[in-house]
Amino acid sequence: MGATTVDHNGRRPGDARSLRRSGMTLAALAAAAALSACGGTTTRTGPVAQAPAAPAKAEPALPKPGEGGRVAVGEAAKVALLLPLSAGDRGAATAARDLADAARLAETDAGGLVRLDIRDTRGAQATAVSEATAAMQAGDALVLGPLFGAFAAPVGQAVAPGGLNVISFSNTPSAGGANVWISGLLADSEAERILEYAVSQGIRHVGLYYPDNALGQVSRRAVTEAAATLGVTVDPIMAYPRSFEGIQDSAGTYAQSHKASGAQAALLPDKGQGLQAAASFLRYNSVGVGQEYFLGLGGWADPALARETAMDGGRFAAPDPTRMAEFAARFQSAYGRAPGEIAWLGYDAVTIAAAMVSEARAEGDDRPFGLDDITDPDGFTGISGSVVFTRDGLNTRQLAVMRATSDGPTLLETTPGGALPAAAAALAALSGT
């Protein structure tokens, strides 16, 4: 991808021409020396010819920022996978194990396009940085991970001297930028998708009841920005302390404002027990009943809440359920356990890397993981559906719309589009899927 042409001895094309000129001069000097030896002493009438200096050896070109590591065309790309496999936080270690196992499935499916270099960060930033540096020095061409958003920028800085790029598993928007992309589901894509659906159903006025924490703040920004783009009014907007008592005490106040405003639906962007409590207390206060239903973001896809009666009828944005079910079945068959909530990110990351290698091979390109490759506007297709990495280090995803029911979520609208991007189609053909 724009690399300077250098021959196997480290010389540029101009150096070869200099050597040819030097060779002619050296031959002439050799002939003169032979004549002198045969004819005895010769009186020189001009300056003594000097042998030309040997051309300076060209220094190897430094990697360009974001050009990605080099991969010999036809060989498997060595890709680092940074995960907190032995972290003291049991939840993080479990998620890391699932990500690694899912990545191994994708490595097998890729048919020799990618070779994983799995490295344990132990849940520590310093270790993540040192392992990333070691991976760069070992010749890895791309970094997948780390899991934690706070580690992403330091890891990116560590591998920047080698021109390497990083695709992390974080869903924290501030973690992306420079040579780092985040692959986790973002509230922006979720908010845009569910509000597009709401508008298609004639809903143009929603209320927002959100947790007073980092998730809530990110969700509020995503919802209000998407609403402004789509012409949707968001009122009332109210945060609640994320505790049972906090939600119980504030739900009635929100319900009064919601009814007085004329809002057609309440959007609840929380997850887990907070989401369950928020839906329950709003229902108790006659919000989300009758013809009115709740709207939700990714937290609604939690299997633990699949049959929660307070959420029955709610609409939410989530990855393609058909692909997710197929992945879950394969994972269960391979490892004897169900995949965790974000395990699919490991599979998708390796699939995306393999797709870039496949396309680069077809073009004879030895740098498959450059900036332009990662941010290909055609995007990639994985388990979650289509994803496009953007120049600001974020991503956009095409999501499905689901309905919560007492029997579990049902599909209302599939992901938009359906055609595989070129890189993903090439990989699918190669892997026989």
C-alpha positions in Angstrom: 0.0 0.0 0.0 2.2 2.7 -1.2 5.5 1.2 0.2 8.8 2.4 -1.4 10.2 -0.2 -3.8 13.4 -1.6 -2.4 15.4 -4.6 -3.7 16.5 -7.6 -1.6 19.8 -5.9 -0.8 18.1 -2.9 0.7 18.7 -0.6 -2.4 16.3 1.6 -4.3 16.1 1.3 -8.1 18.4 4.4 -8.5 21.1 2.6 -6.5 21.2 -0.2 -9.0 21.8 2.4 -11.8 24.7 3.8 -9.8 26.2 0.4 -9.4 26.1 -0.1 -13.2 27.9 3.1 -13.7 30.5 2.2 -11.1 31.0 -1.1 -12.7 32.0 0.5 -16.1 34.5 2.7 -14.4 36.1 -0.1 -12.5 36.4 -2.1 -15.7 38.2 0.7 -17.4 40.6 1.1 -14.5 41.3 -2.6 -14.6 42.2 -2.4 -18.3 44.5 0.5 -17.8 46.2 -1.3 -15.0 46.8 -4.3 -17.2 48.3 -2.1 -20.0 50.6 -0.4 -17.5 51.9 -3.8 -16.3 52.7 -4.9 -19.8 54.3 -1.7 -21.1 56.7 -0.8 -18.3 56.8 2.7 -16.8 54.3 5.2 -18.2 54.4 8.9 -17.7 50.9 10.3 -16.7 50.0 13.6 -18.3 46.8 14.2 -16.4 45.3 13.7 -13.0 45.2 10.2 -11.5 41.8 8.6 -11.9 40.1 7.9 -8.5 37.9 4.9 -8.0 34.3 6.0 -7.2 33.1 5.6 -3.6 30.9 2.7 -3.0 27.2 3.8 -2.9 25.8 4.3 0.6 23.6 1.5 1.8 20.0 2.7 1.9 18.3 2.6 5.3 15.1 0.6 5.5 12.1 2.8 5.2 10.3 3.5 8.5 6.7 2.2 8.6 4.2 4.8 7.8 1.5 5.6 10.4 -1.4 3.2 10.0 -0.1 1.3 7.1 -0.4 -2.0 9.0 2.1 -4.8 9.4 3.7 -6.6 6.4 2.4 -10.0 5.4 4.1 -12.0 2.7 1.6 -12.6 -0.1 0.3 -16.1 0.1 1.3 -16.6 3.8 -1.0 -16.6 6.8 -1.1 -13.2 8.6 0.1 -13.4 12.1 -2.4 -11.5 14.3 -2.0 -10.7 18.0 -5.0 -11.3 20.3 -4.7 -9.5 23.6 -7.0 -10.7 26.3 -7.1 -10.7 30.2 -7.1 -14.5 30.4 -5.8 -14.7 33.9 -7.3 -11.4 35.3 -8.3 -11.4 38.9 -11.7 -10.2 37.9 -13.6 -13.5 37.2 -16.1 -11.8 34.9 -13.3 -10.4 32.7 -11.4 -13.6 32.6 -14.5 -15.5 31.6 -15.3 -13.1 28.9 -11.7 -13.3 27.7 -11.8 -17.1 27.5 -15.0 -16.9 25.4 -13.5 -14.3 23.1 -10.4 -16.5 22.6 -12.4 -19.6 21.9 -14.6 -17.8 19.4 -11.5 -16.4 17.8 -10.1 -19.9 17.4 -13.3 -21.0 15.7 -12.9 -18.2 13.2 -9.2 -19.0 12.7 -10.2 -22.5 11.7 -12.9 -21.2 9.4 -10.5 -18.8 7.7 -8.6 -21.7 6.1 -5.0 -20.6 6.7 -5.5 -16.8 6.1 -4.8 -15.9 9.7 -2.6 -17.3 12.5 -3.4 -16.1 16.0 -0.8 -15.1 18.5 -2.8 -15.2 21.8 -1.3 -13.1 24.6 -2.5 -12.8 28.2 -2.7 -9.2 29.5 -3.6 -10.4 33.0 -6.0 -7.5 33.3 -3.2 -5.0 33.7 -2.5 -2.0 31.4 1.3 -2.3 31.7 1.1 -6.0 30.7 -1.2 -5.2 27.8 1.3 -2.6 26.6 4.3 -4.9 27.0 2.6 -7.8 25.3 1.5 -5.5 22.4 5.1 -4.4 22.0 6.4 -7.9 22.1 3.8 -8.9 19.4 5.0 -6.1 17.2 8.6 -7.1 17.6 7.6 -10.7 16.8 6.3 -9.7 13.4 2.5 -9.6 14.1 0.7 -7.5 11.5 -2.4 -6.5 13.4 -3.6 -6.3 17.0 -7.0 -7.6 18.1 -7.9 -6.4 21.6 -7.5 -5.3 24.3 -10.8 -5.9 26.1 -10.8 -2.8 28.3 -11.3 0.6 26.7 -8.8 2.3 29.1 -6.0 0.1 27.7 -6.8 0.7 24.0 -5.0 4.0 23.5 -1.8 2.9 25.3 -1.7 -0.3 23.3 -2.2 1.7 20.1 0.7 4.0 21.1 2.9 1.1 21.8 2.5 -0.4 18.3 2.4 2.8 16.3 6.1 2.8 15.7 5.7 -0.4 13.7 2.8 1.1 11.7 0.3 -1.4 13.3 -3.4 -0.9 13.8 -5.6 -2.1 16.7 -9.1 -3.4 16.7 -10.2 -3.5 20.3 -13.2 -5.2 21.9 -14.3 -2.1 23.8 -17.6 -0.3 23.3 -16.4 2.9 24.9 -16.4 5.6 22.2 -13.6 7.6 23.7 -11.3 4.5 23.3 -11.2 4.9 19.5 -9.0 7.2 17.5 -5.6 7.4 15.8 -4.7 3.8 15.0 -7.3 2.2 17.3 -10.8 1.1 16.4 -13.5 -0.2 18.8 -15.6 -3.1 17.6 -18.1 -3.3 20.4 -21.7 -2.4 19.9 -22.2 1.3 20.2 -25.2 3.1 21.5 -25.2 5.3 18.4 -26.1 2.5 16.1 -28.6 1.1 18.5 -30.3 4.4 19.1 -30.5 5.2 15.4 -31.9 1.8 14.5 -34.7 1.8 17.1 -35.7 5.4 16.5 -35.8 4.7 12.7 -38.2 1.8 13.5 -40.2 4.1 15.8 -40.6 6.7 13.1 -41.7 4.0 10.6 -44.5 3.1 13.1 -45.6 6.7 13.4 -43.9 7.5 16.7 -42.2 10.9 16.7 -42.3 11.8 20.4 -40.5 9.7 23.0 -39.5 10.1 26.6 -36.1 9.0 27.9 -35.7 7.4 31.4 -32.0 6.5 31.9 -29.6 5.5 34.6 -27.4 8.2 36.2 -24.1 6.5 35.3 -21.6 6.3 32.4 -23.9 4.0 30.3 -26.8 6.4 30.8 -24.8 9.4 29.8 -23.5 7.7 26.6 -27.0 6.6 25.8 -28.6 10.0 26.4 -26.1 11.5 23.9 -26.7 8.8 21.3 -30.5 9.0 21.6 -30.8 12.8 21.5 -28.4 13.0 18.5 -30.2 10.3 16.6 -33.5 11.9 17.4 -32.4 15.3 16.1 -31.3 13.7 12.8 -34.6 11.9 12.5 -36.9 14.7 13.6 -38.0 12.9 16.8 -38.9 14.9 19.9 -37.3 13.6 23.2 -39.3 14.8 26.2 -39.3 14.2 29.1 -35.6 13.3 29.8 -34.9 12.1 33.3 -32.1 10.3 35.0 -32.5 8.0 38.0 -30.1 6.8 40.7 -29.3 3.2 39.7 -30.6 1.4 42.7 -33.9 -0.2 43.6 -34.8 2.6 45.9 -33.7 5.3 43.4 -35.8 3.9 40.6 -38.8 3.3 42.9 -38.7 6.9 44.1 -38.2 8.5 40.7 -40.5 6.4 38.5 -43.7 8.1 39.6 -42.3 11.6 38.9 -41.1 10.5 35.4 -44.5 8.9 34.7 -46.4 12.1 35.4 -44.1 14.1 33.1 -44.3 11.4 30.4 -48.1 11.5 30.3 -48.3 15.3 30.5 -45.8 15.7 27.6 -47.8 13.5 25.2 -44.9 11.1 24.6 -45.9 8.1 22.6 -43.2 5.7 24.0 -40.6 5.6 26.7 -37.0 4.6 25.8 -35.2 2.7 28.5 -31.4 2.3 27.7 -30.4 0.5 30.9 -29.4 -3.2 31.3 -29.7 -6.0 33.8 -31.5 -5.5 37.0 -31.7 -1.8 36.5 -33.6 -2.3 33.3 -35.9 -4.8 34.9 -36.7 -2.4 37.8 -37.2 0.6 35.5 -39.6 -1.3 33.3 -41.5 -2.7 36.3 -42.0 0.6 38.1 -43.0 2.5 35.0 -45.6 -0.2 34.2 -46.8 0.2 37.8 -47.2 3.9 37.1 -49.1 3.1 33.8 -46.3 3.9 31.3 -45.7 1.2 28.7 -49.2 -0.3 29.0 -52.0 -0.8 26.5 -51.1 0.3 23.0 -47.9 2.0 24.3 -44.7 0.0 24.4 -41.1 0.6 25.6 -38.2 1.1 23.3 -34.8 -0.2 24.2 -31.1 -0.5 23.2 -28.6 -3.4 23.4 -29.2 -4.1 27.1 -32.6 -5.6 26.2 -30.9 -8.5 24.4 -29.6 -10.0 27.7 -30.8 -13.7 27.7 -31.3 -13.4 31.5 -34.1 -10.9 30.7 -35.6 -12.8 27.8 -38.9 -13.6 29.5 -39.2 -10.7 31.9 -42.9 -9.8 32.0 -42.4 -6.1 32.7 -40.6 -5.8 29.4 -43.2 -7.8 27.3 -44.0 -6.0 24.1 -40.9 -3.7 24.1 -39.0 -3.1 20.9 -35.2 -3.0 20.9 -32.3 -2.9 18.5 -29.9 -6.0 18.5 -27.6 -8.0 16.2 -29.1 -10.4 13.7 -30.6 -13.2 15.8 -30.4 -15.9 13.1 -26.6 -15.5 12.8 -26.3 -15.3 16.6 -28.2 -18.5 17.1 -26.0 -20.3 14.5 -22.9 -19.1 16.2 -24.1 -20.1 19.6 -24.9 -23.6 18.4 -21.4 -24.0 16.9 -19.7 -22.6 20.0 -21.8 -25.0 22.2 -20.9 -27.9 20.1 -17.2 -27.1 20.1 -16.7 -26.2 23.7 -19.6 -27.7 25.6 -20.9 -24.5 27.0 -22.9 -21.5 25.8 -21.0 -18.4 24.6 -20.9 -15.3 26.7 -22.6 -12.1 25.8 -19.7 -10.7 23.8 -18.0 -13.9 22.6 -19.1 -13.2 19.0 -16.8 -10.1 18.9 -13.9 -12.5 18.9 -15.2 -14.5 16.0 -16.1 -11.3 14.0 -12.7 -9.7 14.6 -10.8 -12.7 13.2 -13.3 -13.0 10.3 -12.8 -9.4 9.5 -9.0 -9.8 9.6 -9.2 -12.9 7.3 -11.4 -11.0 4.9 -8.8 -8.2 4.6 -6.1 -10.8 4.0 -8.2 -12.6 1.3 -8.7 -9.3 -0.6 -5.0 -8.3 -0.2 -3.9 -11.7 -1.7 -6.1 -11.2 -4.7 -4.5 -7.8 -5.3 -0.9 -8.9 -4.5 -0.8 -6.5 -1.6 1.5 -7.3 1.3 0.0 -4.8 3.8 -3.6 -6.0 4.3 -4.4 -4.1 7.5 -3.9 -0.5 6.4 -6.1 2.4 7.3 -8.0 2.3 4.0 -8.6 -1.5 4.4 -10.0 -1.2 7.9 -12.2 1.7 7.0 -13.4 0.3 3.7 -16.9 1.9 3.2 -18.3 -1.4 2.0 -17.6 -2.7 5.4 -17.6 -6.3 6.6 -20.2 -8.9 7.4 -19.9 -11.0 10.5 -22.2 -12.7 13.0 -23.8 -9.4 14.1 -24.5 -8.3 10.6 -22.8 -5.6 8.6 -20.2 -3.4 10.3 -18.2 -0.4 8.9 -15.2 1.1 10.8 -15.1 4.8 10.6 -12.1 7.2 10.3 -12.7 8.4 13.9 -12.1 5.0 15.4 -15.7 4.1 15.9 -18.1 1.7 14.0 -21.6 1.6 12.6 -23.6 -1.5 12.5 -26.8 -2.6 10.8 -29.0 -4.1 13.4 -32.3 -6.0 13.6 -35.4 -4.9 15.6 -36.7 -7.4 18.1 -39.8 -7.6 20.2 -39.7 -8.9 23.8 -42.3 -11.5 24.6 -43.1 -13.9 27.4 -41.6 -16.7 25.2 -38.4 -14.8 24.4 -37.5 -12.2 21.8 -39.0 -12.4 18.3 -37.7 -10.8 15.1 -39.7 -7.8 13.8 -37.3 -6.5 11.2 -34.1 -8.0 10.0 -30.9 -6.0 9.4 -31.2 -3.7 6.4 -29.6 -4.8 3.2 -28.5 -8.4 3.1 -25.8 -8.5 0.4 -22.3 -9.5 1.6 -19.7 -6.9 1.0 -17.0 -7.9 -1.4 -14.3 -8.8 1.2 -16.8 -10.8 3.3 -18.2 -12.6 0.2 -14.6 -13.6 -0.8 -14.1 -15.1 2.7 -17.4 -16.8 2.7 -16.6 -18.5 -0.7 -13.2 -19.5 0.6 -14.5 -21.0 3.8 -17.5 -22.7 2.1 -20.2 -20.9 4.1 
